[in-house]
Amino acid sequence: MRLSFLAAAMLAAAPALAQDLRGPDAFADIADETARSEALFAEMGKVLTHPRCLNCHPVEGGPTQGDRMQAHNPPVIRGEADFGAVGMNCTTCHGSQNVSFTGSPGSIPGHEPWALAPISMGWVGRSLGEICAQMKDPERNGGKTLEQLHEHNAEDGLVAWGWDPGEGREPAPGSQKIFGELTRAWIDSGAACPS
């Protein structure tokens, strides 16, 4: 009995990382199109506010790392073009693929390219409504149209990395396929932002 209580307490204290990601069909019964669109974006928010995304979407400073979003070790700065400081670019440590540690658990994440999201796309500490408005704004989303945003969410390899983050990291909820389908349904229902 005591072991069950301890296990339950540990699960309750663990960060709520592993979440299911429902597909667009789960929202089909919402008759009001704006309400459905808002609900679809809220579901997308499970991915957007997960550490796999937030670690590289800081509002200020450099990246964080790990499931608990601790300060990057070694300490790094954003640098020119969101690629790290001269002589300590992201690619100094991050290669084109994940590399497992030798002799201990964990890995160094990797993908080609590897860089921080532009500061205009910082999400840490922002509400889902603020993230949504930012994602829709070409002035703050890298000049993307909604169609280009869908393509980014559904097909971009760096986004896909969130579901294959290497040993020692919790993947983002669901899959990139479901995330892309949610993005498509959100756009098709008016791309409304949650309040």
N, C-alpha and C positions, 0 to 999 in steps of 0.2 A: 504494500500500500504506500509506504513511504517513497519507494522508487518511482511509482506512478505520479505522486504529487511532485517530486523533484523534476521528473521529465516534463510534466505539464508546466511547471514554473519556468523551466529553461526555455520551452517553446514560446511561452508568453513574453519572455524578456527578449527573445531574438528579434532582430529587425524584420519587419514585414516585407521581405524582398520577393519571395517566391509567390507570385500572384497568378491566377489564371487570367487569361486575356480572352474575353468573349468576342466572337465575330459579329459582323453587322446584323446577321439574322436575329441575334438576341435583342435587337432594338426595333425590329420590324413592327411590333405591336404598338409603338408610340405613334399615335395618329398625327399629332401636331409636328409638322416638319422641322420647325425651329427647335422644339424640345428634343426631337430625335437627333438632330444635328449636334446640339449641346451634349446630349448623352453619349454620342459617338466620340466626341472629342474628350469627354471625361474618361472614357475607356482608353483612348489613346494616351491619356495622361499617365496611366499606369506604367507605360514605357518611358515617356518623356521625363517623368520625375524619378525614375529608377537610377541608382548610382552608375549604371553602365552609361547612361546619357549625361547625367549631371556632372560626373567627374571631368568631362571635357567641355562642359557648357557653363563655366563659372562666370559670374557677373563681374568679378574683378580678380586681379592676381593670376596665379597660375593654376594648373590642374590639381585636382585631388585624386586620390587613388583608393582602391579597395571598396568593399561593400559598406564600410563605415565612413567613407569619404574623408579619410585622414589626409593631412598635408602630404604632398608628393615627396618621396625620398628617393634620390637626393633632391634637395630644394632646387626648384627651377622657376624661371620667370616666363611670361608670355613671349616676349621678344618680338622681333620684326615678323610681320605676316603671320602671327600666332604660331610660330614654329620654334620657339625657344630662343635663347640668347646665342649670339655669335660664339662659336666654339663649343656650344652645349645645346645644339639643336635637338629636337625630339628624336631624330634618327641616330643620335649618338648612342642611345640605348634601345630604341624601338625600331626593329627591323620590319620586314615585309610580312612576317607571320609571328604567331605566339611562339615563345621559346620557353620550355619547361626548365626550371632550376635543376641543377645536378646536386644530388646529396640532400635536398630538402624539398618539401612540398611547395608548390606555387609556380608562377611563371611570369615572364615579362611579356606584356601584351604587344602585339604587332599587327600592322596592316600597312599597305602602301596606297595612299600616303597616310602618315600619322601626324596629326596636328590638332591644336585646340580649335574649337568653333570660334568664329569671330566674336569679339566682345559684344557686338550688337545682338548676338544670339545667346547671350548669357541667360540662364534660367534659374540658377540657384536662388532660393528665397522668393521667387515670383509665384503668383497664383496661376492656376490653369487658365483663367481668363486673360491674364497678362501674357502668358506664353503663347496662347492662341492668337491674340492680336499681333504679337511680335512675329509669329510665323507667317501670318497673312500679309504683312507689310513689306513690300519689296525694298523699301529703304532700310529695313533691319534684317532681312532674310537672305541677303546676298543677291538681290535682284530677281528672285524666283517668282514665277507665276504659280498659281495653285496647281496646274498640271505638272510643272517642274518639281514642286514640293511633293506631289504624289510619287513621281518617279524617284526622287531622292529617298523617300521613306520606304518604297516598295522594292527598289533595286540597287541602291548604292551599297557597295561592299563595306564601307566603313560603318554604315548603319547596321549592316548584317553582322558585323563583329560583335555587337551587343548580345547576340544569341550564341556566339561561339568565342567567349572571352578568355579562354585558356584556364588551365588548372588554378584553383584557388579563388575563383570569382563566380558569383551567382549570375547566371544569364538573365537577361531582361525577360519579362513575362511573355508567354505565348511564343510567337514566331514572327519573322519579318513578313511572311506571307499574310498572316492575320493582320499585322500592323498596316501593311499596304492596303488590304481590303477595307479596314476601318477608315484609313485616310481617304480612299476613293468614295466610300459611302458618306463620309463627313462632307466632302466637297460637293457631291451630288445632291446632298440635302440642304445646301445653302451655306456651308462652311461657317455656321454660327458658333460664337464663342460662349462658353459658360460664364455666367455672371459671378 
